[in-house]
Amino acid sequence: MFYKTQREIAEVINQIIDGYWNDEIPEKAMIEKIKLLYGNNESKIIKDDDFTTILKQQCGKRRLEVVEKLIK
């Protein structure tokens, strides 16, 4: 799960979290996927101790709140 752009990462985050919210992905799988995604793409997700602007715009506040709780 290595991605080239922040937009690709935002798309994947949206798919994973939306899948969880729609009961298509179990919670454990969602947590593992987000942690793996973060571990492999940390520099494209966090800049200066905050989410990148593109992620904020593409994912929205609620999804990023979930991501933040999982990666801390």
FIMARTOR-609387 format. One record per atom (N, C-alpha, C): x, y, z; atom name. Coordinates in steps of 0.05 Angstrom, whole numbers, m for minus. Example, Ala and Ser with C-alpha at 12.3 -4.5 7.8 and 13.67 -1.06 7.14 Angstrom:
% residues 2
      x      y      z at
    264   m114    156  N
    246    m90    156 CA
    264    m66    156  C
    257    m45    142  N
    273    m21    143 CA
    258      1    157  C
This chain:
% residues 72
      x      y      z at
     17    m24      0  N
      0      0      0 CA
     17     25      0  C
     33     28    m21  N
     49     53    m25 CA
     35     69    m46  C
     31     94    m41  N
     17    111    m61 CA
     35    134    m70  C
     29    143    m94  N
     45    164   m107 CA
     37    192    m98  C
     11    196    m96  N
      1    223    m90 CA
    m16    224    m65  C
    m19    248    m55  N
    m37    252    m32 CA
    m66    248    m39  C
    m73    254    m64  N
   m101    250    m73 CA
   m108    220    m73  C
    m89    203    m82  N
    m94    174    m81 CA
    m98    165    m53  C
    m81    175    m35  N
    m84    167     m6 CA
   m111    176      5  C
   m119    200     m2  N
   m145    210      7 CA
   m168    192     m3  C
   m167    184    m28  N
   m187    166    m39 CA
   m189    140    m24  C
   m166    129    m18  N
   m165    103     m3 CA
   m176    107     25  C
   m168    128     38  N
   m178    133     65 CA
   m209    135     64  C
   m219    150     45  N
   m248    153     42 CA
   m262    126     38  C
   m250    109     21  N
   m262     83     15 CA
   m261     65     40  C
   m239     65     55  N
   m237     48     79 CA
   m257     57    100  C
   m257     83    106  N
   m275     92    128 CA
   m304     91    120  C
   m310     98     95  N
   m338     96     86 CA
   m347     66     86  C
   m329     48     79  N
   m336     20     80 CA
   m342     11    108  C
   m327     21    127  N
   m332     15    155 CA
   m359     26    164  C
   m363     51    158  N
   m388     64    166 CA
   m413     51    153  C
   m409     39    129  N
   m431     25    116 CA
   m432     m5    123  C
   m417    m13    143  N
   m416    m41    152 CA
   m407    m60    131  C
   m390    m51    113  N
   m378    m68     92 CA
   m351    m79    100  C
   m338    m65    119  N
   m311    m73    129 CA
   m313    m75    159  C
   m303    m97    171  N
   m303    m99    200 CA
   m284    m79    213  C
   m289    m71    237  N
   m273    m51    251 CA
   m243    m59    251  C
   m237    m84    257  N
   m209    m93    259 CA
   m195    m89    233  C
   m208    m96    211  N
   m196    m93    184 CA
   m192    m64    177  C
   m211    m47    185  N
   m208    m18    180 CA
   m183     m7    195  C
   m181    m15    220  N
   m158     m5    236 CA
   m132    m14    224  C
   m130    m40    216  N
   m105    m50    205 CA
    m98    m36    179  C
   m118    m31    162  N
   m113    m18    136 CA
   m104     11    140  C
   m116     25    158  N
   m108     53    163 CA
    m80     54    174  C
    m74     37    193  N
    m47     36    205 CA
    m26     29    184  C
    m32     10    167  N
    m13      2    146 CA
     m9     25    126  C
    m31     37    118  N
    m30     60    100 CA
    m13     83    112  C
    m17     89    137  N
     m2    110    151 CA
     28    102    153  C
     33     77    160  N
     61     68    163 CA
     77     70    138  C
     64     65    115  N
     78     65     89 CA
     78     92     76  C
     62    111     84  N
     59    137     70 CA
     58    160     90  C
     72    158    112  N
     70    178    133 CA
     76    207    123  C
     97    209    106  N
    105    236     97 CA
     84    249     79  C
     67    233     67  N
     46    244     49 CA
     20    249     65  C
     19    241     90  N
     m5    244    106 CA
     m2    266    126  C
     21    268    139  N
     26    288    160 CA
     49    306    152  C
     44    332    154  N
     65    352    150 CA
     63    372    173  C
     85    378    185  N
     86    397    208 CA
     65    391    229  C
     64    365    237  N
     46    356    258 CA
     16    360    253  C
      9    361    227  N
    m19    364    220 CA
    m24    349    193  C
    m49    342    188  N
    m55    330    162 CA
    m49    349    140  C
    m42    339    117  N
    m36    356     94 CA
    m62    370     85  C
    m59    392     71  N
    m82    407     62 CA
   m100    391     43  C
    m87    376     25  N
   m102    359      6 CA
   m119    339     21  C
   m108    326     41  N
   m123    306     56 CA
   m147    320     71  C
   m142    343     82  N
   m163    358     95 CA
   m186    364     76  C
   m179    372     52  N
   m199    379     32 CA
   m214    355     21  C
   m200    333     16  N
   m211    310      4 CA
   m226    292     23  C
   m216    289     48  N
   m227    270     67 CA
   m248    282     86  C
   m244    307     93  N
   m263    320    111 CA
   m255    314    140  C
   m268    330    157  N
   m261    330    186 CA
   m268    304    200  C
   m291    293    195  N
   m300    268    209 CA
   m282    244    203  C
   m275    241    178  N
   m257    218    171 CA
   m230    222    183  C
   m219    246    182  N
   m192    251    193 CA
   m192    248    223  C
   m214    253    237  N
   m216    249    265 CA
   m212    219    271  C
   m224    202    255  N
   m221    173    258 CA
   m192    165    253  C
   m180    175    232  N
   m153    168    225 CA
   m134    177    248  C
   m138    201    258  N
   m121    212    279 CA
   m122    194    304  C
   m146    185    312  N
   m148    168    335 CA
   m134    141    331  C
   m134    131    306  N
   m121    106    301 CA
    m91    107    299  C
    m80    130    291  N
    m51    131    287 CA
    m36    142    312  C
    m51    151    332  N
    m38    161    356 CA
    m38    141    378  C
